[in-house]
Amino acid sequence: MKNILIFSTLLASNWVFAQKKIDLSILTKPQRGIEFIGKDSLFSLRLQFRMQNRAAMLTRSDTDLSAETYEFRVRRVRLKMEGFVYSPKLTYKLQLAFSRGDMDWDMTQMSQVNTSVNIVRDAVISYEPWKNVKFSFGQTKLPGNRQRVISSGDQQFADRSIVNATFTIDRDFGFFGAYKHKYFAILGSLTSGEGRNSSQSNSGLSYTGRVEVLPFGSFTDKNDYQEGDLEREQKPKLSIGASYNFNDDAVRAGGQLGRDLFVKTDMSTLSLDLLFKYKGFALYTEFMQRNCSNPITYTSDSLSLQPVYAGNGFLQQVSYCFKSNWEIALRYAEITPFSSIYNNSAFPSINLKKHQEFQLGVTKYIYGHRVKVQGNILYQLVDDLKARTNAGKFGAIFQIELGI
């Protein structure tokens, strides 16, 4: 009898739910996903997903072109949800990563403050009290170098440069603020300094500020935060940006990223960038520098060492997107450590190298950045500045990105 009553109750509740009309507007926007908006305007939800499937290889040397390594994998799988709740002024963003290569799996094994795989990339709540003014709280990208802030799905090469990989300040948890105008932008943050999904935080915090100047006015539809000129700007557009981050008592080799240091240290990162776009042509330049109060950390018995890659990085990219949405792009990037690290007589075993990368990229944009096919040919040159020797390798990458 009891089971009959439960079954009857479930049938009745399902019938009532089926009769109730759910008032939702469902919208699809080009390259912006699927959006659900309550007809009472109390909430919205925009769903997007994307994946990057990659095949790559690297030769043994620049004279021996046989393969030293292959890379066949799902590089990124992302699910992004964003919208507003109660009021369009109160917004949220949640982004999750699911592929092994997209969760910093190996990096978590090198850090005590980040011991879990990083599924959660963004989880941030924002409030916009006035037009162009936004305050945020949660985990998201710091206002650092432009290439890092540009989504990995909006890049014109298969991956960001070695400059970004070495010096980026990435994501962190804390408070964020931004004011954006047609001709300039001011951004800042106060965050923990340990990076995303950290399990603990010390007494030191991370302070970040960024200024952007746009002398010719705003780019078309946020075109200053996607690589290449798919919008084919009809008037010249220029953005000059500068970021500075100070991480007090940093405990990881990259500040918010990297292996644990044996001793906490103060770390600063400077980023300068310039972006120009006009009728399919795009030019991007970036300079980064990291300084550290204690760049070489070690255990009490001096048997284990962990340095910080303090030094300079330079990136130059130039591209042209044809009206057929074929694009050709060139990249040069280099990173150089300070001599006080690679040529330190007290620590002769530490020998950080200078890296250079030359890259040619060809991309076919089928549906903007959401559906594209990319092919890259690269040459990597590693200089041993102490021994004054170098070694080079060739590589190739084929990647398909698909998303909504």
C-alpha positions, 0 to 999 in steps of 0.5 A, spaced: 500 500 500 505 504 501 509 503 495 502 504 491 501 511 495 509 513 493 507 511 486 501 515 485 504 521 489 510 521 483 505 521 478 501 527 480 507 531 481 510 529 474 503 531 471 503 538 475 510 539 473 508 537 465 502 542 465 506 548 468 509 552 463 517 554 463 517 561 461 524 561 458 527 565 452 532 561 448 537 565 444 543 563 439 548 568 438 554 567 433 560 564 436 557 566 443 553 560 445 546 558 447 543 563 452 537 562 456 533 568 459 528 567 464 522 571 461 521 575 468 528 577 467 531 574 473 536 570 471 540 568 464 545 562 463 549 562 457 553 555 455 559 554 451 563 549 450 570 548 446 575 542 445 582 542 442 584 536 438 592 536 437 597 532 433 604 534 434 612 532 433 619 535 435 625 533 432 631 530 435 635 536 433 636 541 427 640 536 423 637 529 425 630 530 423 627 524 426 622 524 431 624 525 438 617 526 441 610 525 439 604 529 442 597 526 440 592 528 445 586 532 447 589 539 449 583 542 452 576 541 453 572 547 456 565 548 459 563 555 460 557 558 464 555 565 465 550 570 465 546 574 471 542 573 477 536 577 480 539 583 476 543 584 469 548 588 474 549 582 478 553 577 473 557 570 474 562 566 470 564 559 471 569 555 467 571 548 468 576 544 464 576 536 463 582 534 459 588 532 463 593 537 459 588 542 461 588 541 469 595 542 470 595 535 473 603 535 473 604 541 476 599 539 482 604 534 484 610 539 485 606 544 490 603 543 497 599 549 496 595 546 490 594 538 491 588 537 487 587 537 479 585 544 477 578 543 474 575 549 476 579 555 472 574 561 473 569 562 479 567 569 479 561 573 481 561 581 479 557 587 480 557 593 475 554 599 479 555 604 473 556 603 466 564 601 465 565 600 472 565 592 475 567 589 481 569 582 482 570 577 487 572 570 486 577 566 482 579 568 475 585 571 470 589 577 473 590 583 469 596 581 467 600 580 460 595 581 454 596 574 451 594 571 457 588 574 458 586 573 451 582 566 451 586 560 449 580 559 444 582 566 441 589 565 439 592 565 432 597 559 434 596 553 437 599 555 444 601 561 447 608 563 447 614 561 451 614 568 454 607 567 457 609 560 459 615 562 463 612 569 466 605 569 466 601 571 473 595 567 470 589 566 475 588 567 482 583 568 488 581 575 491 578 582 489 578 585 482 576 592 479 575 595 472 574 601 469 573 601 461 573 607 457 573 608 450 580 611 450 583 608 456 582 602 461 584 601 469 584 594 472 587 592 479 586 586 483 588 584 490 589 576 491 592 571 495 598 570 491 598 562 491 594 561 484 588 557 483 584 552 487 590 553 493 589 549 499 592 555 503 595 562 503 600 565 507 600 572 510 603 575 503 598 578 498 599 579 491 597 586 488 596 587 480 595 593 476 594 594 469 593 601 464 591 601 457 591 607 452 587 606 446 588 613 442 584 611 436 578 609 440 575 602 442 576 596 437 570 593 434 566 588 438 572 587 443 577 585 438 583 587 442 582 581 446 582 576 440 588 575 436 588 576 429 584 581 425 578 577 424 573 583 424 578 587 419 578 594 423 576 599 418 580 604 421 587 603 425 586 601 432 591 601 437 592 599 444 598 600 449 598 596 455 602 596 462 601 591 467 605 590 474 604 585 479 607 584 486 607 578 490 609 578 497 612 572 500 611 568 494 611 560 495 611 558 488 617 559 482 612 562 478 608 566 483 601 563 482 604 557 478 610 552 478 614 548 483 614 550 491 620 554 493 624 552 499 623 559 502 618 564 501 620 570 497 618 577 494 616 577 486 615 582 481 612 581 474 612 587 469 609 586 462 608 591 457 604 590 450 602 594 444 597 591 439 595 594 432 590 592 427 587 595 421 584 591 415 586 584 416 593 586 419 595 585 426 601 587 430 603 584 437 609 586 441 610 584 448 615 585 453 615 581 460 620 581 466 620 578 473 625 580 479 625 576 485 628 578 492 631 571 493 631 567 486 635 561 488 632 557 494 634 551 497 633 546 503 637 547 510 642 542 508 643 545 501 642 538 497 636 541 494 635 547 490 629 551 486 630 557 482 626 562 480 626 564 472 628 571 473 629 575 467 626 578 461 622 575 455 620 578 448 615 576 443 613 579 436 607 577 432 605 579 425 599 576 421 594 578 416 587 575 415 585 574 408 578 576 406 577 568 405 578 567 412 585 564 411 591 567 415 598 567 415 602 569 422 609 569 424 612 569 431 618 570 434 619 569 442 625 569 447 626 568 454 633 570 457 635 569 465 639 574 469 646 572 469 646 572 477 642 566 476 645 562 471 652 564 472 652 564 480 659 562 483 655 560 489 650 555 486 654 552 480 649 547 478 644 552 476 644 553 469 638 556 466 638 557 459 636 562 454 630 559 449 628 562 442 622 560 438 621 562 431 614 560 428 610 560 422 602 559 423 597 558 418 589 558 420 583 557 416 577 560 420 571 556 418 566 559 424 571 565 427 575 562 433 570 557 434 571 553 429 578 553 426 584 549 423 591 550 425 598 548 422 604 551 425 611 549 423 616 552 429 624 552 430 626 552 437 633 554 439 636 553 446 642 557 448 647 555 454 649 562 456 654 559 461 658 554 456 656 558 450 653 553 446 646 552 443 642 546 440 636 547 435 630 543 434 624 543 429 617 541 430 610 541 427 603 542 430 596 540 427 590 542 431 583 543 430 578 547 435 571 546 435 566 550 440 560 554 440 
